[in-house]
Amino acid sequence: MYPEEYRYTKEHEWVHVEGDTGTIGITDHAQHELGDIVYVDFKYGRETLKAGQRVDQGKTIGSVESVKAVSDIYSPVSGDVVEVNGALAEAPEKLNADPHGEAWLVKIRLTDPGELANLLSAADYQTYIGAEK
C-alpha cells in the first residue's frame, strides 16, 4: 500500500525522489482520514505556490479541504518548485482515488538531499499510523 521507495512525514506527506527532483503528495492514510476531498489550495506563506519558488522543509505549501476538515500540507524537503499539479484544481477528488500516483501535488528540485534522512521509511510510516489509531 505504501511504496517502499517513498519517504514519509508524520504529518502524512510523501516524497519520491528521482535524481534531484522530489515529487510530493499526501498519503493514502491522509486522504482516508480526510474523507471526500473537495478543494486543493497551493500557497507558500500568502503567495500562490508556483514554479521557481524556494520552499523549506516543514513549511506549509498548501492545504486540502474535505467535507470533514481542512488540513495543511507541509513540504517534506527543501528546494525549488519545478511544477505544481494544476489538474487537482479542477479535479481534487483525484486525491481520494490515487494519492500515491496521478494525484501528486508538487515537484521540487531538492537543495538538501540530506533532509531525506529525517523522513520515515514505508515500514516506519505504517508502524506510526498503526500506533496513531
Rosetta constraint file for C-alpha pairs under 8 A:
AtomPair CA 2 CA 6 HARMONIC 7.73 0.50
AtomPair CA 2 CA 27 HARMONIC 7.98 0.50
AtomPair CA 2 CA 28 HARMONIC 7.89 0.50
AtomPair CA 2 CA 100 HARMONIC 7.94 0.50
AtomPair CA 2 CA 122 HARMONIC 5.79 0.50
AtomPair CA 2 CA 126 HARMONIC 7.82 0.50
AtomPair CA 3 CA 100 HARMONIC 8.00 0.50
AtomPair CA 3 CA 122 HARMONIC 6.50 0.50
AtomPair CA 4 CA 121 HARMONIC 7.01 0.50
AtomPair CA 4 CA 122 HARMONIC 5.24 0.50
AtomPair CA 4 CA 123 HARMONIC 7.72 0.50
AtomPair CA 5 CA 16 HARMONIC 6.72 0.50
AtomPair CA 5 CA 122 HARMONIC 7.71 0.50
AtomPair CA 6 CA 14 HARMONIC 6.32 0.50
AtomPair CA 6 CA 15 HARMONIC 5.60 0.50
AtomPair CA 6 CA 16 HARMONIC 4.64 0.50
AtomPair CA 6 CA 17 HARMONIC 7.35 0.50
AtomPair CA 6 CA 121 HARMONIC 7.11 0.50
AtomPair CA 6 CA 122 HARMONIC 6.80 0.50
AtomPair CA 7 CA 14 HARMONIC 5.53 0.50
AtomPair CA 7 CA 15 HARMONIC 5.38 0.50
AtomPair CA 7 CA 16 HARMONIC 6.56 0.50
AtomPair CA 7 CA 116 HARMONIC 7.21 0.50
AtomPair CA 7 CA 119 HARMONIC 5.74 0.50
AtomPair CA 7 CA 120 HARMONIC 5.52 0.50
AtomPair CA 7 CA 121 HARMONIC 5.27 0.50
AtomPair CA 7 CA 122 HARMONIC 6.54 0.50
AtomPair CA 8 CA 12 HARMONIC 6.60 0.50
AtomPair CA 8 CA 13 HARMONIC 5.70 0.50
AtomPair CA 8 CA 14 HARMONIC 4.37 0.50
AtomPair CA 8 CA 15 HARMONIC 6.51 0.50
AtomPair CA 8 CA 76 HARMONIC 7.59 0.50
AtomPair CA 8 CA 119 HARMONIC 5.51 0.50
AtomPair CA 8 CA 120 HARMONIC 4.86 0.50
AtomPair CA 8 CA 121 HARMONIC 6.36 0.50
AtomPair CA 8 CA 122 HARMONIC 6.91 0.50
AtomPair CA 8 CA 125 HARMONIC 6.37 0.50
AtomPair CA 9 CA 13 HARMONIC 5.33 0.50
AtomPair CA 9 CA 14 HARMONIC 6.40 0.50
AtomPair CA 9 CA 76 HARMONIC 6.48 0.50
AtomPair CA 9 CA 119 HARMONIC 5.64 0.50
AtomPair CA 9 CA 120 HARMONIC 6.11 0.50
AtomPair CA 9 CA 125 HARMONIC 7.61 0.50
AtomPair CA 10 CA 120 HARMONIC 7.78 0.50
AtomPair CA 10 CA 125 HARMONIC 7.45 0.50
AtomPair CA 10 CA 128 HARMONIC 7.63 0.50
AtomPair CA 11 CA 73 HARMONIC 7.93 0.50
AtomPair CA 11 CA 74 HARMONIC 7.37 0.50
AtomPair CA 12 CA 26 HARMONIC 5.87 0.50
AtomPair CA 12 CA 27 HARMONIC 5.51 0.50
AtomPair CA 12 CA 29 HARMONIC 7.23 0.50
AtomPair CA 12 CA 30 HARMONIC 5.79 0.50
AtomPair CA 13 CA 24 HARMONIC 6.99 0.50
AtomPair CA 13 CA 25 HARMONIC 5.60 0.50
AtomPair CA 13 CA 26 HARMONIC 4.26 0.50
AtomPair CA 13 CA 27 HARMONIC 5.61 0.50
AtomPair CA 13 CA 30 HARMONIC 7.98 0.50
AtomPair CA 13 CA 73 HARMONIC 7.23 0.50
AtomPair CA 13 CA 74 HARMONIC 7.12 0.50
AtomPair CA 13 CA 75 HARMONIC 7.64 0.50
AtomPair CA 13 CA 76 HARMONIC 6.83 0.50
AtomPair CA 14 CA 24 HARMONIC 5.59 0.50
AtomPair CA 14 CA 25 HARMONIC 5.35 0.50
AtomPair CA 14 CA 26 HARMONIC 5.85 0.50
AtomPair CA 14 CA 27 HARMONIC 6.25 0.50
AtomPair CA 14 CA 76 HARMONIC 7.05 0.50
AtomPair CA 15 CA 22 HARMONIC 5.78 0.50
AtomPair CA 15 CA 23 HARMONIC 5.35 0.50
AtomPair CA 15 CA 24 HARMONIC 4.48 0.50
AtomPair CA 15 CA 25 HARMONIC 6.62 0.50
AtomPair CA 15 CA 76 HARMONIC 6.70 0.50
AtomPair CA 15 CA 77 HARMONIC 7.93 0.50
AtomPair CA 16 CA 22 HARMONIC 5.31 0.50
AtomPair CA 16 CA 23 HARMONIC 5.15 0.50
AtomPair CA 16 CA 24 HARMONIC 6.65 0.50
AtomPair CA 17 CA 21 HARMONIC 5.58 0.50
AtomPair CA 17 CA 22 HARMONIC 4.18 0.50
AtomPair CA 17 CA 23 HARMONIC 6.37 0.50
AtomPair CA 18 CA 22 HARMONIC 6.37 0.50
AtomPair CA 20 CA 109 HARMONIC 5.61 0.50
AtomPair CA 20 CA 110 HARMONIC 5.66 0.50
AtomPair CA 20 CA 113 HARMONIC 7.88 0.50
AtomPair CA 21 CA 107 HARMONIC 6.62 0.50
AtomPair CA 21 CA 108 HARMONIC 5.47 0.50
AtomPair CA 21 CA 109 HARMONIC 4.32 0.50
AtomPair CA 21 CA 110 HARMONIC 5.83 0.50
AtomPair CA 22 CA 77 HARMONIC 7.99 0.50
AtomPair CA 22 CA 107 HARMONIC 5.59 0.50
AtomPair CA 22 CA 108 HARMONIC 5.16 0.50
AtomPair CA 22 CA 109 HARMONIC 6.25 0.50
AtomPair CA 22 CA 110 HARMONIC 6.58 0.50
AtomPair CA 23 CA 104 HARMONIC 6.75 0.50
AtomPair CA 23 CA 105 HARMONIC 7.45 0.50
AtomPair CA 23 CA 106 HARMONIC 5.93 0.50
AtomPair CA 23 CA 107 HARMONIC 4.39 0.50
AtomPair CA 23 CA 108 HARMONIC 6.42 0.50
AtomPair CA 24 CA 75 HARMONIC 7.51 0.50
AtomPair CA 24 CA 76 HARMONIC 7.63 0.50
AtomPair CA 24 CA 104 HARMONIC 5.88 0.50
AtomPair CA 24 CA 105 HARMONIC 5.63 0.50
AtomPair CA 24 CA 106 HARMONIC 5.27 0.50
AtomPair CA 24 CA 107 HARMONIC 6.11 0.50
AtomPair CA 24 CA 108 HARMONIC 7.76 0.50
AtomPair CA 25 CA 99 HARMONIC 6.72 0.50
AtomPair CA 25 CA 100 HARMONIC 6.75 0.50
AtomPair CA 25 CA 103 HARMONIC 7.14 0.50
AtomPair CA 25 CA 104 HARMONIC 4.60 0.50
AtomPair CA 25 CA 105 HARMONIC 4.99 0.50
AtomPair CA 25 CA 106 HARMONIC 7.04 0.50
AtomPair CA 26 CA 30 HARMONIC 6.22 0.50
AtomPair CA 26 CA 31 HARMONIC 7.08 0.50
AtomPair CA 26 CA 73 HARMONIC 7.72 0.50
AtomPair CA 26 CA 95 HARMONIC 7.92 0.50
AtomPair CA 26 CA 99 HARMONIC 6.14 0.50
AtomPair CA 26 CA 100 HARMONIC 7.30 0.50
AtomPair CA 26 CA 104 HARMONIC 7.54 0.50
AtomPair CA 26 CA 105 HARMONIC 7.82 0.50
AtomPair CA 27 CA 31 HARMONIC 6.51 0.50
AtomPair CA 27 CA 99 HARMONIC 6.01 0.50
AtomPair CA 27 CA 100 HARMONIC 6.51 0.50
AtomPair CA 28 CA 32 HARMONIC 6.08 0.50
AtomPair CA 28 CA 96 HARMONIC 7.71 0.50
AtomPair CA 28 CA 99 HARMONIC 5.72 0.50
AtomPair CA 28 CA 100 HARMONIC 7.00 0.50
AtomPair CA 29 CA 33 HARMONIC 6.16 0.50
AtomPair CA 29 CA 129 HARMONIC 7.80 0.50
AtomPair CA 30 CA 34 HARMONIC 6.13 0.50
AtomPair CA 31 CA 35 HARMONIC 6.09 0.50
AtomPair CA 31 CA 36 HARMONIC 7.78 0.50
AtomPair CA 31 CA 37 HARMONIC 7.49 0.50
AtomPair CA 31 CA 95 HARMONIC 6.69 0.50
AtomPair CA 31 CA 96 HARMONIC 5.63 0.50
AtomPair CA 31 CA 99 HARMONIC 7.24 0.50
AtomPair CA 32 CA 96 HARMONIC 7.24 0.50
AtomPair CA 34 CA 65 HARMONIC 7.98 0.50
AtomPair CA 34 CA 66 HARMONIC 5.87 0.50
AtomPair CA 34 CA 67 HARMONIC 7.66 0.50
AtomPair CA 34 CA 68 HARMONIC 6.18 0.50
AtomPair CA 34 CA 69 HARMONIC 6.44 0.50
AtomPair CA 35 CA 66 HARMONIC 6.10 0.50
AtomPair CA 35 CA 67 HARMONIC 6.67 0.50
AtomPair CA 35 CA 68 HARMONIC 6.56 0.50
AtomPair CA 35 CA 96 HARMONIC 7.66 0.50
AtomPair CA 36 CA 66 HARMONIC 5.34 0.50
AtomPair CA 36 CA 67 HARMONIC 5.87 0.50
AtomPair CA 36 CA 68 HARMONIC 7.85 0.50
AtomPair CA 36 CA 93 HARMONIC 6.80 0.50
AtomPair CA 36 CA 96 HARMONIC 6.73 0.50
AtomPair CA 37 CA 64 HARMONIC 7.01 0.50
AtomPair CA 37 CA 65 HARMONIC 5.79 0.50
AtomPair CA 37 CA 66 HARMONIC 4.01 0.50
AtomPair CA 37 CA 67 HARMONIC 6.59 0.50
AtomPair CA 37 CA 92 HARMONIC 6.07 0.50
AtomPair CA 37 CA 93 HARMONIC 5.32 0.50
AtomPair CA 37 CA 95 HARMONIC 6.94 0.50
AtomPair CA 37 CA 96 HARMONIC 6.67 0.50
AtomPair CA 38 CA 64 HARMONIC 7.91 0.50
AtomPair CA 38 CA 65 HARMONIC 5.83 0.50
AtomPair CA 38 CA 66 HARMONIC 5.18 0.50
AtomPair CA 38 CA 67 HARMONIC 6.86 0.50
AtomPair CA 38 CA 92 HARMONIC 5.67 0.50
AtomPair CA 38 CA 93 HARMONIC 6.25 0.50
AtomPair CA 39 CA 64 HARMONIC 5.96 0.50
AtomPair CA 39 CA 65 HARMONIC 5.01 0.50
AtomPair CA 39 CA 66 HARMONIC 6.83 0.50
AtomPair CA 39 CA 88 HARMONIC 8.00 0.50
AtomPair CA 39 CA 89 HARMONIC 6.89 0.50
AtomPair CA 39 CA 92 HARMONIC 5.51 0.50
AtomPair CA 40 CA 62 HARMONIC 7.44 0.50
AtomPair CA 40 CA 63 HARMONIC 5.93 0.50
AtomPair CA 40 CA 64 HARMONIC 4.65 0.50
AtomPair CA 40 CA 65 HARMONIC 6.25 0.50
AtomPair CA 40 CA 88 HARMONIC 6.57 0.50
AtomPair CA 40 CA 89 HARMONIC 6.10 0.50
AtomPair CA 40 CA 92 HARMONIC 6.08 0.50
AtomPair CA 41 CA 62 HARMONIC 5.25 0.50
AtomPair CA 41 CA 63 HARMONIC 5.22 0.50
AtomPair CA 41 CA 64 HARMONIC 6.44 0.50
AtomPair CA 41 CA 89 HARMONIC 7.62 0.50
AtomPair CA 42 CA 48 HARMONIC 5.92 0.50
AtomPair CA 42 CA 49 HARMONIC 5.30 0.50
AtomPair CA 42 CA 61 HARMONIC 5.92 0.50
AtomPair CA 42 CA 62 HARMONIC 4.09 0.50
AtomPair CA 42 CA 63 HARMONIC 6.56 0.50
AtomPair CA 43 CA 47 HARMONIC 5.51 0.50
AtomPair CA 43 CA 48 HARMONIC 4.44 0.50
AtomPair CA 43 CA 49 HARMONIC 4.76 0.50
AtomPair CA 43 CA 60 HARMONIC 7.44 0.50
AtomPair CA 43 CA 61 HARMONIC 5.19 0.50
AtomPair CA 43 CA 62 HARMONIC 4.55 0.50
AtomPair CA 43 CA 63 HARMONIC 7.69 0.50
AtomPair CA 44 CA 48 HARMONIC 6.27 0.50
AtomPair CA 44 CA 49 HARMONIC 5.50 0.50
AtomPair CA 44 CA 55 HARMONIC 7.50 0.50
AtomPair CA 44 CA 59 HARMONIC 7.82 0.50
AtomPair CA 44 CA 60 HARMONIC 6.12 0.50
AtomPair CA 44 CA 61 HARMONIC 4.79 0.50
AtomPair CA 44 CA 62 HARMONIC 6.56 0.50
AtomPair CA 45 CA 60 HARMONIC 7.30 0.50
AtomPair CA 45 CA 61 HARMONIC 7.72 0.50
AtomPair CA 49 CA 53 HARMONIC 6.98 0.50
AtomPair CA 49 CA 61 HARMONIC 6.96 0.50
AtomPair CA 49 CA 62 HARMONIC 7.87 0.50
AtomPair CA 49 CA 84 HARMONIC 7.54 0.50
AtomPair CA 50 CA 81 HARMONIC 6.61 0.50
AtomPair CA 50 CA 82 HARMONIC 7.99 0.50
AtomPair CA 50 CA 83 HARMONIC 7.10 0.50
AtomPair CA 50 CA 84 HARMONIC 6.55 0.50
AtomPair CA 51 CA 80 HARMONIC 7.47 0.50
AtomPair CA 51 CA 81 HARMONIC 4.78 0.50
AtomPair CA 51 CA 82 HARMONIC 4.92 0.50
AtomPair CA 51 CA 83 HARMONIC 5.37 0.50
AtomPair CA 51 CA 84 HARMONIC 6.99 0.50
AtomPair CA 52 CA 80 HARMONIC 5.67 0.50
AtomPair CA 52 CA 81 HARMONIC 5.19 0.50
AtomPair CA 52 CA 82 HARMONIC 6.22 0.50
AtomPair CA 53 CA 80 HARMONIC 5.45 0.50
AtomPair CA 53 CA 81 HARMONIC 5.31 0.50
AtomPair CA 54 CA 78 HARMONIC 7.53 0.50
AtomPair CA 54 CA 79 HARMONIC 5.59 0.50
AtomPair CA 54 CA 80 HARMONIC 4.36 0.50
AtomPair CA 54 CA 81 HARMONIC 6.28 0.50
AtomPair CA 55 CA 59 HARMONIC 7.18 0.50
AtomPair CA 55 CA 61 HARMONIC 7.70 0.50
AtomPair CA 55 CA 75 HARMONIC 7.44 0.50
AtomPair CA 55 CA 78 HARMONIC 5.46 0.50
AtomPair CA 55 CA 79 HARMONIC 5.51 0.50
AtomPair CA 55 CA 80 HARMONIC 6.21 0.50
AtomPair CA 55 CA 81 HARMONIC 7.23 0.50
AtomPair CA 56 CA 75 HARMONIC 6.85 0.50
AtomPair CA 56 CA 77 HARMONIC 6.54 0.50
AtomPair CA 56 CA 78 HARMONIC 4.18 0.50
AtomPair CA 56 CA 79 HARMONIC 6.55 0.50
AtomPair CA 57 CA 74 HARMONIC 7.50 0.50
AtomPair CA 57 CA 75 HARMONIC 5.20 0.50
AtomPair CA 57 CA 76 HARMONIC 5.26 0.50
AtomPair CA 57 CA 77 HARMONIC 4.31 0.50
AtomPair CA 57 CA 78 HARMONIC 4.50 0.50
AtomPair CA 57 CA 115 HARMONIC 7.90 0.50
AtomPair CA 58 CA 74 HARMONIC 5.31 0.50
AtomPair CA 58 CA 75 HARMONIC 5.25 0.50
AtomPair CA 58 CA 76 HARMONIC 5.91 0.50
AtomPair CA 58 CA 77 HARMONIC 7.21 0.50
AtomPair CA 59 CA 74 HARMONIC 5.26 0.50
AtomPair CA 59 CA 75 HARMONIC 5.75 0.50
AtomPair CA 60 CA 72 HARMONIC 6.39 0.50
AtomPair CA 60 CA 73 HARMONIC 5.54 0.50
AtomPair CA 60 CA 74 HARMONIC 4.36 0.50
AtomPair CA 60 CA 75 HARMONIC 6.35 0.50
AtomPair CA 61 CA 72 HARMONIC 7.70 0.50
AtomPair CA 61 CA 73 HARMONIC 5.71 0.50
AtomPair CA 61 CA 74 HARMONIC 5.65 0.50
AtomPair CA 61 CA 75 HARMONIC 6.15 0.50
AtomPair CA 62 CA 72 HARMONIC 5.93 0.50
AtomPair CA 62 CA 73 HARMONIC 5.19 0.50
AtomPair CA 62 CA 74 HARMONIC 7.35 0.50
AtomPair CA 63 CA 70 HARMONIC 6.72 0.50
AtomPair CA 63 CA 71 HARMONIC 5.47 0.50
AtomPair CA 63 CA 72 HARMONIC 4.21 0.50
AtomPair CA 63 CA 73 HARMONIC 5.17 0.50
AtomPair CA 64 CA 70 HARMONIC 5.68 0.50
AtomPair CA 64 CA 71 HARMONIC 5.32 0.50
AtomPair CA 64 CA 72 HARMONIC 6.41 0.50
AtomPair CA 64 CA 73 HARMONIC 7.11 0.50
AtomPair CA 65 CA 69 HARMONIC 5.94 0.50
AtomPair CA 65 CA 70 HARMONIC 4.27 0.50
AtomPair CA 65 CA 71 HARMONIC 6.40 0.50
AtomPair CA 66 CA 70 HARMONIC 6.19 0.50
AtomPair CA 76 CA 119 HARMONIC 7.57 0.50
AtomPair CA 77 CA 110 HARMONIC 6.86 0.50
AtomPair CA 77 CA 112 HARMONIC 7.60 0.50
AtomPair CA 77 CA 113 HARMONIC 7.87 0.50
AtomPair CA 77 CA 115 HARMONIC 6.28 0.50
AtomPair CA 77 CA 116 HARMONIC 7.08 0.50
AtomPair CA 78 CA 108 HARMONIC 7.80 0.50
AtomPair CA 78 CA 110 HARMONIC 5.91 0.50
AtomPair CA 78 CA 111 HARMONIC 5.95 0.50
AtomPair CA 78 CA 112 HARMONIC 6.41 0.50
AtomPair CA 78 CA 115 HARMONIC 7.79 0.50
AtomPair CA 79 CA 108 HARMONIC 5.66 0.50
AtomPair CA 79 CA 109 HARMONIC 5.25 0.50
AtomPair CA 79 CA 110 HARMONIC 4.36 0.50
AtomPair CA 79 CA 111 HARMONIC 4.67 0.50
AtomPair CA 79 CA 112 HARMONIC 7.26 0.50
AtomPair CA 80 CA 108 HARMONIC 5.31 0.50
AtomPair CA 80 CA 109 HARMONIC 5.16 0.50
AtomPair CA 80 CA 110 HARMONIC 6.74 0.50
AtomPair CA 80 CA 111 HARMONIC 7.34 0.50
AtomPair CA 81 CA 106 HARMONIC 7.11 0.50
AtomPair CA 81 CA 107 HARMONIC 5.99 0.50
AtomPair CA 81 CA 108 HARMONIC 4.41 0.50
AtomPair CA 81 CA 109 HARMONIC 6.40 0.50
AtomPair CA 82 CA 106 HARMONIC 7.63 0.50
AtomPair CA 82 CA 107 HARMONIC 5.35 0.50
AtomPair CA 82 CA 108 HARMONIC 5.23 0.50
AtomPair CA 82 CA 109 HARMONIC 6.39 0.50
AtomPair CA 83 CA 106 HARMONIC 5.79 0.50
AtomPair CA 83 CA 107 HARMONIC 5.11 0.50
AtomPair CA 83 CA 108 HARMONIC 7.15 0.50
AtomPair CA 84 CA 105 HARMONIC 6.14 0.50
AtomPair CA 84 CA 106 HARMONIC 4.56 0.50
AtomPair CA 84 CA 107 HARMONIC 6.47 0.50
AtomPair CA 85 CA 103 HARMONIC 7.69 0.50
AtomPair CA 85 CA 104 HARMONIC 6.69 0.50
AtomPair CA 85 CA 105 HARMONIC 5.25 0.50
AtomPair CA 85 CA 106 HARMONIC 5.99 0.50
AtomPair CA 86 CA 90 HARMONIC 7.57 0.50
AtomPair CA 87 CA 91 HARMONIC 6.21 0.50
AtomPair CA 87 CA 92 HARMONIC 7.81 0.50
AtomPair CA 88 CA 92 HARMONIC 4.49 0.50
AtomPair CA 88 CA 93 HARMONIC 7.69 0.50
AtomPair CA 88 CA 94 HARMONIC 6.94 0.50
AtomPair CA 88 CA 95 HARMONIC 7.83 0.50
AtomPair CA 88 CA 103 HARMONIC 7.06 0.50
AtomPair CA 88 CA 105 HARMONIC 7.84 0.50
AtomPair CA 93 CA 97 HARMONIC 6.80 0.50
AtomPair CA 94 CA 98 HARMONIC 5.91 0.50
AtomPair CA 94 CA 99 HARMONIC 7.22 0.50
AtomPair CA 94 CA 102 HARMONIC 7.50 0.50
AtomPair CA 94 CA 103 HARMONIC 5.61 0.50
AtomPair CA 95 CA 99 HARMONIC 4.73 0.50
AtomPair CA 95 CA 103 HARMONIC 5.13 0.50
AtomPair CA 95 CA 104 HARMONIC 7.89 0.50
AtomPair CA 98 CA 102 HARMONIC 5.92 0.50
AtomPair CA 98 CA 103 HARMONIC 5.66 0.50
AtomPair CA 99 CA 103 HARMONIC 5.13 0.50
AtomPair CA 99 CA 104 HARMONIC 6.60 0.50
AtomPair CA 100 CA 104 HARMONIC 6.69 0.50
AtomPair CA 115 CA 119 HARMONIC 7.48 0.50
AtomPair CA 120 CA 124 HARMONIC 5.56 0.50
AtomPair CA 120 CA 125 HARMONIC 5.64 0.50
AtomPair CA 121 CA 125 HARMONIC 6.04 0.50
AtomPair CA 122 CA 126 HARMONIC 6.18 0.50
AtomPair CA 123 CA 127 HARMONIC 6.27 0.50
AtomPair CA 124 CA 128 HARMONIC 6.09 0.50
AtomPair CA 125 CA 129 HARMONIC 6.21 0.50
AtomPair CA 126 CA 130 HARMONIC 6.07 0.50
AtomPair CA 127 CA 131 HARMONIC 6.24 0.50
AtomPair CA 128 CA 132 HARMONIC 6.17 0.50
AtomPair CA 129 CA 133 HARMONIC 6.65 0.50
